[in-house]
Amino acid sequence: MILAVLASDTQKKEIAASAFFQKHEVVFSENISLWLHHTADAYIDFGFAPSAEKIEKLTKLLPRPILINAVTETLNDIHPDFIRFNGWPGFLKGKYLEAAANNESQSVAGALFRDQILFVKDEPGFVSARIVSMIINEAYFTLEAGTSTKEEIDIAMKLGTGYPFGPFEWGEKIGLWRVSELLLKLSIGNPAYELAQTLINVPNSGM
């Protein structure tokens, strides 16, 4: 299967090491305009930003599967026929993509990718990003309370849970601005997602 992919240099390195992408022929593109003349089986945008212009360009590629890296925004915010997936840094190591889509898009993607996509409810953060973000947030609450240091908390989490990264390592890898953005959206009307002081107003690095 041919996948047309739009990604940064950093994302290309993760893609090259991903079991999911290793099963397909990946063709990297410089911009979405080139996709209109590309005969790919599916299109994957790792640099998706929910602008009207980008959504319009991607819509022209339907009904072929359009996969967008959109962890915080839901399909209701973007386009009902797209497939959103978790492309946060560090989340591509497994053989599955965590994604959300409507029933028709799930059926089309399922026929193409078979058991390579794990579909979950179309909610901000999916499952994995929401859990990891909450762990990072709690780690910052613990740090702000003076309970322990970043290094000690990271070591304790890795040794105690077998996680590949400690919460501060995760935060650095993902980008704290992404974590902050997700938790801020989840916190609307739900105090359980209140942000630690350190994560409030974290600048968007754009990476």
C-alpha positions, -999 to 999 in steps of 0.1 A, spaced: 0 0 0 13 35 -8 10 61 19 15 98 10 29 114 42 35 150 52 59 151 82 87 171 97 123 157 98 118 146 134 86 128 126 102 111 97 127 95 120 99 81 142 80 69 111 111 51 99 112 32 132 75 25 134 62 -10 129 30 4 114 47 23 86 73 -4 79 45 -25 64 38 1 37 54 21 10 58 56 24 61 86 0 70 119 17 55 150 2 65 187 7 30 200 7 -6 190 4 -10 206 -30 12 178 -45 -13 152 -32 -39 162 -57 -17 146 -84 -6 116 -63 -22 82 -66 -17 71 -30 -40 47 -12 -42 69 18 -29 103 29 -14 111 63 -8 146 76 14 147 107 16 185 107 -22 190 107 -35 223 120 -72 229 119 -73 258 95 -101 263 70 -76 263 41 -60 230 51 -93 213 57 -105 224 23 -74 210 6 -77 177 24 -114 174 17 -107 173 -21 -88 140 -16 -118 122 -2 -132 95 -4 -96 80 0 -87 78 37 -74 111 51 -55 105 84 -46 136 104 -25 139 135 -51 156 157 -50 146 194 -69 175 210 -95 184 184 -122 160 176 -138 152 142 -167 173 152 -143 202 153 -126 193 120 -144 171 94 -166 141 100 -150 120 72 -114 124 83 -96 99 105 -78 115 134 -49 96 150 -24 100 179 8 111 163 24 127 193 61 121 197 68 88 213 35 72 204 44 56 171 67 28 184 40 2 186 24 -17 157 -9 0 160 -22 36 154 -47 48 179 -74 66 159 -110 78 158 -134 79 128 -170 76 118 -184 41 110 -179 45 72 -143 57 75 -135 29 100 -148 4 75 -127 18 46 -96 20 68 -102 -14 83 -102 -29 48 -69 -12 39 -50 -15 72 -67 -46 86 -58 -49 123 -32 -21 123 -55 7 136 -71 6 170 -102 27 169 -114 44 201 -141 69 209 -138 103 193 -128 123 224 -99 148 230 -67 129 239 -80 95 228 -70 71 256 -32 69 257 -25 107 254 -51 115 280 -36 90 305 0 101 299 -9 138 301 -27 132 335 4 114 348 26 143 336 3 168 353 3 148 386 41 147 385 42 185 383 18 188 412 42 165 431 72 186 421 55 218 430 46 204 465 83 198 470 78 160 475 106 150 453 128 160 423 122 155 386 150 129 384 137 109 414 101 109 401 112 98 367 132 69 382 104 59 405 79 57 377 101 37 354 111 12 381 77 10 397 55 8 365 79 -4 338 70 28 317 96 35 290 99 71 302 93 90 334 66 117 334 91 146 330 109 127 302 75 121 286 67 158 289 99 169 273 95 143 244 59 152 237 62 189 243 47 204 274 26 228 253 8 198 237 1 184 272 -11 218 285 -34 223 255 -50 189 259 -55 192 296 -69 228 292 -95 215 268 -104 185 291 -106 208 322 -135 228 307 -163 219 330 -143 191 346 -121 201 376 -104 167 376 -82 180 348 -70 211 365 -35 220 353 -5 221 376 8 257 379 39 249 358 18 238 329 -3 270 328 6 293 299 33 270 285 43 286 252 36 267 220 70 258 206 55 248 172 76 216 171 
